[in-house]
């Protein structure tokens, strides 16, 4: 699969935070962080990568629910539509 600009940005962001975190943890952090700052491009890429990494949907949904606290309800609704 050819990397997209979104996945390239996600990979660059993960390299910055990944050393102290596992890839799984870094993907979840990237998803929640991108939801909080309303970066739809990275949010979509991180959710896709999280699903591809085998993170259970229920765990991703719980993470997005926590996003209400940091990103607000409208952003969280948008994130669920990407999932």
Order of alpha helices (4+ residues) and beta strands (2+ residues): alpha-alpha-alpha-alpha-alpha
